[in-house]
Amino acid sequence: MPKMRTHKSTAKRFKLTGSGRKIKRANAFKSHILEKKSPKRKRAFKASSYVHPSDERTIRRQLGVA
């Protein structure tokens, strides 16, 4: 049986919370075309959000946490 490998691009995009129950992710839409977005909206993009429960199993497997 080969070793379990971490999917490196997934590891760079997602982090587990301290308890390990949730997976944090960055918000989208914050890298370009920022002129027409309000300052309030741009500030809100800084906060991280959580992965949807239906995607958690896939991401955990790719992170090697299963």
Residue pairs with C-beta under 8 A, 6 or more apart in sequence:
4 64
5 64
6 62
6 63
6 64
7 62
7 63
10 59
10 62
10 63
11 62
11 63
13 25
13 26
14 23
14 24
14 25
14 51
14 59
14 63
15 23
15 24
16 22
16 23
16 24
16 63
16 65
17 23
17 24
20 65
22 50
22 51
23 50
23 51
23 56
23 59
23 60
23 63
24 48
24 49
24 50
24 51
25 48
25 49
25 50
25 51
26 48
26 49
27 44
27 45
27 46
27 47
27 48
27 49
29 37
29 45
30 42
30 45
30 46
34 42
51 59
60 66
